[in-house]
Amino acid sequence: MNKPTALLIFLSAIMLVSCKKHNNDPEPPEQATHVVTGKLYGKDFTFASGKASREIIDFQEEGFEIFLSSAKADGCASPDENFHVIIRTPRKVGKFPDYYAILADPASSDYAMFTDGNVFEVTSISGNTIKGYLKVTDPERNSAIEGTFEATICN
């Protein structure tokens, strides 16, 4: 075997070993594939209906306010207060860690806004439908919801 071939084989082996996952590397967290479920202010929450409004958000950026409810709502005709989870995102597909969700307590006028440590993702926008994923956890308010959603774009 000549020197250039041996060097190429040696370098290929190094690349293969360096790209191999180490046993102590943490696995990336898996995303839930079920609809949004969990606890909202201590009460069971299972996503049943959603709507989205096109809005101008931070610094004149085009975005969505996405409203999620555990009740079957009348789509775009339902008042915003019937929805207890509100997500604000840009109007494009992607993950948006710098945007927020609001969790409203169904039993009072209390609400909490979340940004840090939570996950908001728009997975597709097609026609009048937006699909996404969210994970929000707030132990202080006995709230933790996670899963996928689909909402009708109303305007």
VENKAZI-V455400 format. One record per pair of residues at least 12 apart in sequence whose C-alpha atoms are under 10 Angstrom apart, sorted by the first residue. I is the first residue (numbers start at 1). J is the second residue. D is the distance in Angstrom with one decimal. If there is no record, write none. Layout:
BEGIN
I/J/D ; I/J/D
END
This chain:
BEGIN
31/119/9.9 ; 31/133/8.2 ; 31/134/9.0 ; 31/135/8.7 ; 31/146/8.5 ; 31/147/7.5 ; 31/148/9.0 ; 32/133/8.3 ; 32/134/9.1 ; 32/135/8.9 ; 32/146/6.8 ; 32/147/5.2 ; 32/148/7.2 ; 33/133/8.5 ; 33/146/9.2 ; 33/147/6.1 ; 33/148/6.2 ; 33/149/9.6 ; 34/46/9.9 ; 34/47/9.8 ; 34/133/9.6 ; 34/146/8.4 ; 34/147/5.4 ; 34/148/6.0 ; 34/149/8.6 ; 35/47/6.2 ; 35/48/8.5 ; 35/132/9.8 ; 35/133/8.6 ; 35/134/9.7 ; 35/145/9.8 ; 35/146/7.7 ; 35/147/4.8 ; 35/148/4.5 ; 35/149/5.7 ; 35/150/8.7 ; 36/48/8.8 ; 36/68/9.0 ; 36/69/9.8 ; 36/70/9.2 ; 36/132/9.9 ; 36/133/7.9 ; 36/134/7.5 ; 36/135/8.4 ; 36/144/10.0 ; 36/145/6.2 ; 36/146/4.9 ; 36/147/3.7 ; 36/148/5.3 ; 36/149/6.3 ; 36/150/9.8 ; 37/70/8.9 ; 37/135/9.7 ; 37/144/8.3 ; 37/145/5.4 ; 37/146/5.7 ; 37/147/6.3 ; 37/148/8.8 ; 37/149/10.0 ; 38/135/9.8 ; 38/136/9.7 ; 38/137/9.6 ; 38/142/10.0 ; 38/143/7.5 ; 38/144/5.6 ; 38/145/4.4 ; 38/146/6.6 ; 38/147/8.8 ; 39/137/9.2 ; 39/138/9.8 ; 39/141/9.5 ; 39/142/6.8 ; 39/143/4.9 ; 39/144/5.2 ; 39/145/6.0 ; 39/146/9.4 ; 40/84/8.6 ; 40/85/9.1 ; 40/103/7.5 ; 40/104/8.2 ; 40/105/7.1 ; 40/106/8.3 ; 40/136/9.9 ; 40/137/9.5 ; 40/138/9.2 ; 40/141/7.9 ; 40/142/6.7 ; 40/143/4.5 ; 40/144/6.5 ; 40/145/7.1 ; 41/103/8.6 ; 41/104/8.3 ; 41/105/6.0 ; 41/106/8.0 ; 41/107/8.7 ; 41/110/9.7 ; 41/111/9.4 ; 41/138/9.0 ; 41/139/9.3 ; 41/140/9.1 ; 41/141/5.4 ; 41/142/5.0 ; 41/143/5.1 ; 41/144/8.6 ; 42/105/9.3 ; 42/139/9.7 ; 42/141/7.4 ; 42/142/5.0 ; 42/143/6.2 ; 42/144/8.9 ; 43/105/9.4 ; 43/106/9.0 ; 43/107/9.8 ; 43/142/8.4 ; 43/143/8.3 ; 44/70/9.0 ; 44/143/9.3 ; 44/144/9.8 ; 44/145/9.4 ; 45/69/8.4 ; 45/70/5.9 ; 45/71/9.3 ; 45/84/9.7 ; 45/143/9.4 ; 45/144/9.3 ; 45/145/7.6 ; 45/146/9.9 ; 46/68/9.6 ; 46/69/8.0 ; 46/70/5.2 ; 46/71/8.4 ; 46/145/8.7 ; 46/146/9.6 ; 46/147/9.5 ; 47/68/6.6 ; 47/69/5.7 ; 47/70/4.6 ; 47/71/7.5 ; 47/72/8.8 ; 47/85/9.5 ; 47/145/9.6 ; 47/146/9.8 ; 47/147/8.8 ; 47/148/8.7 ; 47/149/7.2 ; 47/150/9.3 ; 48/68/7.7 ; 48/69/5.9 ; 48/70/4.8 ; 48/71/5.5 ; 48/72/5.5 ; 48/73/7.8 ; 48/149/8.8 ; 48/150/9.4 ; 48/151/9.9 ; 49/67/8.4 ; 49/68/6.0 ; 49/69/5.4 ; 49/70/6.7 ; 49/71/6.6 ; 49/72/5.5 ; 49/73/5.8 ; 49/74/8.4 ; 49/75/7.2 ; 49/83/8.7 ; 49/149/8.4 ; 49/150/7.8 ; 49/151/6.9 ; 49/152/8.8 ; 50/66/7.2 ; 50/67/5.4 ; 50/68/4.5 ; 50/69/6.1 ; 50/70/8.9 ; 50/71/9.4 ; 50/72/8.7 ; 50/73/7.6 ; 50/74/9.3 ; 50/75/6.8 ; 50/76/8.6 ; 50/78/9.7 ; 50/83/7.9 ; 50/85/9.4 ; 50/86/9.7 ; 50/129/9.9 ; 50/130/9.5 ; 50/131/10.0 ; 50/149/7.6 ; 50/150/6.5 ; 50/151/4.3 ; 50/152/6.4 ; 50/153/8.9 ; 51/64/9.9 ; 51/65/8.5 ; 51/66/5.9 ; 51/67/5.3 ; 51/68/6.8 ; 51/69/9.0 ; 51/73/9.1 ; 51/74/9.4 ; 51/75/6.0 ; 51/76/6.2 ; 51/77/9.4 ; 51/78/8.8 ; 51/80/9.1 ; 51/83/9.0 ; 51/86/9.7 ; 51/128/9.8 ; 51/129/8.7 ; 51/130/8.7 ; 51/150/8.2 ; 51/151/4.6 ; 51/152/4.6 ; 51/153/5.9 ; 51/154/6.6 ; 51/155/9.9 ; 52/64/6.2 ; 52/65/5.5 ; 52/66/4.2 ; 52/67/6.0 ; 52/68/8.8 ; 52/75/9.3 ; 52/76/8.2 ; 52/86/9.2 ; 52/87/9.1 ; 52/88/9.5 ; 52/128/9.2 ; 52/129/8.4 ; 52/130/7.6 ; 52/150/9.4 ; 52/151/6.0 ; 52/152/5.9 ; 52/153/4.6 ; 52/154/5.9 ; 52/155/8.0 ; 53/65/5.3 ; 53/66/6.5 ; 53/67/8.3 ; 53/76/8.9 ; 53/88/9.7 ; 53/151/9.7 ; 53/152/8.6 ; 53/153/5.9 ; 53/154/5.6 ; 53/155/5.8 ; 54/66/8.8 ; 54/88/10.0 ; 54/89/10.0 ; 54/90/9.5 ; 54/91/7.8 ; 54/153/7.5 ; 54/154/7.7 ; 54/155/6.1 ; 55/88/9.0 ; 55/89/9.5 ; 55/90/9.1 ; 55/91/8.8 ; 55/155/9.2 ; 56/90/8.9 ; 56/91/9.4 ; 57/88/8.1 ; 57/89/8.2 ; 57/90/7.7 ; 57/91/9.6 ; 57/99/10.0 ; 58/88/9.9 ; 58/89/9.7 ; 58/90/9.1 ; 58/99/9.4 ; 61/89/9.7 ; 61/90/7.0 ; 61/91/8.3 ; 62/89/8.9 ; 62/90/6.1 ; 62/91/5.7 ; 62/92/8.9 ; 63/88/7.1 ; 63/89/5.5 ; 63/90/3.9 ; 63/91/4.2 ; 63/92/7.8 ; 64/86/9.9 ; 64/87/7.9 ; 64/88/5.7 ; 64/89/5.4 ; 64/90/6.1 ; 64/91/5.8 ; 64/92/9.0 ; 64/130/9.4 ; 64/153/8.7 ; 65/86/6.5 ; 65/87/5.6 ; 65/88/4.6 ; 65/89/6.7 ; 65/90/8.9 ; 65/91/9.4 ; 65/100/9.9 ; 65/101/9.3 ; 65/153/9.6 ; 66/80/10.0 ; 66/83/9.4 ; 66/85/8.0 ; 66/86/5.5 ; 66/87/5.0 ; 66/88/6.3 ; 66/89/8.0 ; 66/101/9.1 ; 66/130/8.7 ; 66/131/9.9 ; 66/132/9.8 ; 66/149/9.8 ; 66/150/9.5 ; 66/151/7.2 ; 66/152/9.0 ; 66/153/8.5 ; 67/80/7.3 ; 67/81/9.3 ; 67/82/8.9 ; 67/83/5.7 ; 67/84/7.3 ; 67/85/5.8 ; 67/86/4.6 ; 67/87/6.6 ; 67/88/9.0 ; 67/101/9.7 ; 67/102/9.5 ; 67/151/7.7 ; 67/152/9.6 ; 68/80/9.5 ; 68/82/8.8 ; 68/83/5.4 ; 68/84/6.3 ; 68/85/5.0 ; 68/86/6.4 ; 68/87/8.3 ; 68/103/9.8 ; 68/149/8.0 ; 68/150/8.9 ; 68/151/7.7 ; 69/81/9.7 ; 69/82/6.9 ; 69/83/4.6 ; 69/84/5.8 ; 69/85/6.7 ; 69/86/9.1 ; 70/82/9.2 ; 70/83/7.8 ; 70/84/8.0 ; 70/85/9.2 ; 71/83/8.3 ; 71/84/9.8 ; 75/151/8.6 ; 75/152/7.1 ; 75/153/9.3 ; 75/154/8.2 ; 76/151/9.8 ; 76/152/7.5 ; 76/153/8.0 ; 76/154/5.5 ; 76/155/8.7 ; 77/154/8.9 ; 81/104/9.0 ; 81/106/9.3 ; 82/106/8.7 ; 83/103/9.3 ; 83/104/8.2 ; 83/106/8.8 ; 84/102/7.8 ; 84/103/5.8 ; 84/104/4.8 ; 84/105/6.9 ; 84/106/6.6 ; 84/111/8.8 ; 85/101/6.9 ; 85/102/5.7 ; 85/103/4.8 ; 85/104/6.3 ; 85/105/9.2 ; 85/106/10.0 ; 85/111/9.5 ; 85/112/9.9 ; 85/113/9.9 ; 85/145/9.8 ; 86/100/8.3 ; 86/101/5.4 ; 86/102/5.0 ; 86/103/6.7 ; 86/104/8.3 ; 86/113/9.2 ; 87/99/8.0 ; 87/100/5.9 ; 87/101/4.2 ; 87/102/6.5 ; 87/103/8.9 ; 87/113/9.6 ; 87/114/9.4 ; 87/120/7.7 ; 87/121/9.8 ; 87/134/8.8 ; 88/100/5.6 ; 88/101/6.3 ; 88/102/8.6 ; 88/120/8.8 ; 89/101/9.0 ; 89/120/7.8 ; 89/121/8.2 ; 89/122/7.9 ; 90/121/9.9 ; 90/122/8.8 ; 91/122/8.6 ; 91/125/8.5 ; 91/130/9.6 ; 92/121/9.6 ; 92/122/7.0 ; 92/123/8.8 ; 92/124/8.0 ; 92/125/7.3 ; 92/130/9.6 ; 93/121/7.4 ; 93/122/4.9 ; 93/123/5.5 ; 93/124/5.8 ; 93/125/7.0 ; 93/130/9.3 ; 93/131/9.2 ; 93/132/8.7 ; 94/120/8.6 ; 94/121/5.6 ; 94/122/5.4 ; 94/123/6.5 ; 94/124/8.6 ; 94/132/9.1 ; 95/119/7.4 ; 95/120/5.9 ; 95/121/4.3 ; 95/122/6.5 ; 95/123/8.3 ; 95/132/9.4 ; 95/133/9.1 ; 95/134/9.7 ; 96/115/9.4 ; 96/118/9.4 ; 96/119/7.2 ; 96/120/5.5 ; 96/121/6.0 ; 96/122/8.1 ; 97/115/6.7 ; 97/116/7.1 ; 97/117/7.7 ; 97/118/6.9 ; 97/119/6.0 ; 97/120/6.4 ; 97/121/8.3 ; 98/114/9.7 ; 98/115/6.2 ; 98/116/7.4 ; 98/117/9.7 ; 98/118/9.3 ; 98/119/9.3 ; 98/120/8.9 ; 99/114/8.4 ; 99/115/5.9 ; 99/116/8.8 ; 99/118/9.4 ; 99/119/9.1 ; 99/120/7.6 ; 99/121/9.9 ; 100/113/6.7 ; 100/114/5.3 ; 100/115/4.7 ; 100/116/8.4 ; 100/118/8.4 ; 100/119/9.0 ; 100/120/7.7 ; 100/136/9.8 ; 101/113/5.7 ; 101/114/5.3 ; 101/115/6.8 ; 101/118/8.7 ; 101/119/9.3 ; 101/120/8.1 ; 101/134/9.0 ; 101/135/9.7 ; 101/136/7.9 ; 102/114/6.3 ; 102/115/9.1 ; 102/136/9.5 ; 103/136/8.9 ; 103/138/9.6 ; 103/141/9.6 ; 103/143/8.4 ; 103/144/10.0 ; 103/145/9.8 ; 105/141/9.1 ; 105/143/9.7 ; 111/141/9.3 ; 112/138/8.9 ; 112/141/8.5 ; 113/138/9.9 ; 114/136/7.5 ; 114/137/8.7 ; 114/138/8.5 ; 115/136/8.8 ; 116/136/9.6 ; 117/135/9.1 ; 117/136/8.0 ; 117/137/8.3 ; 118/134/7.6 ; 118/135/5.7 ; 118/136/5.1 ; 118/137/7.0 ; 118/138/9.5 ; 118/146/9.8 ; 119/133/7.7 ; 119/134/5.3 ; 119/135/5.0 ; 119/136/6.7 ; 119/137/9.6 ; 119/146/9.0 ; 120/132/7.6 ; 120/133/6.0 ; 120/134/4.6 ; 120/135/6.8 ; 120/136/8.4 ; 120/146/9.9 ; 121/133/5.1 ; 121/134/6.3 ; 121/135/9.2 ; 121/148/9.3 ; 122/134/8.8 ; 122/148/9.6 ; 122/149/9.5 ; 122/150/9.8 ; 123/148/9.3 ; 123/149/9.7 ; 123/150/9.8 ; 124/150/9.3 ; 125/150/9.7 ; 125/151/9.8 ; 125/153/9.2 ; 126/152/10.0 ; 126/153/9.5 ; 127/152/9.2 ; 127/153/8.3 ; 128/151/8.4 ; 128/152/5.7 ; 128/153/4.8 ; 128/154/7.3 ; 128/155/8.7 ; 129/150/6.8 ; 129/151/5.7 ; 129/152/4.7 ; 129/153/5.5 ; 129/154/9.0 ; 130/149/8.3 ; 130/150/5.7 ; 130/151/5.4 ; 130/152/6.5 ; 130/153/6.7 ; 131/148/7.4 ; 131/149/5.7 ; 131/150/4.4 ; 131/151/6.4 ; 131/152/9.0 ; 132/147/8.5 ; 132/148/5.6 ; 132/149/5.4 ; 132/150/6.6 ; 132/151/8.7 ; 133/146/7.5 ; 133/147/5.6 ; 133/148/4.3 ; 133/149/6.2 ; 133/150/8.9 ; 134/146/5.5 ; 134/147/5.8 ; 134/148/6.5 ; 134/149/8.1 ; 135/147/6.7 ; 135/148/9.1
END
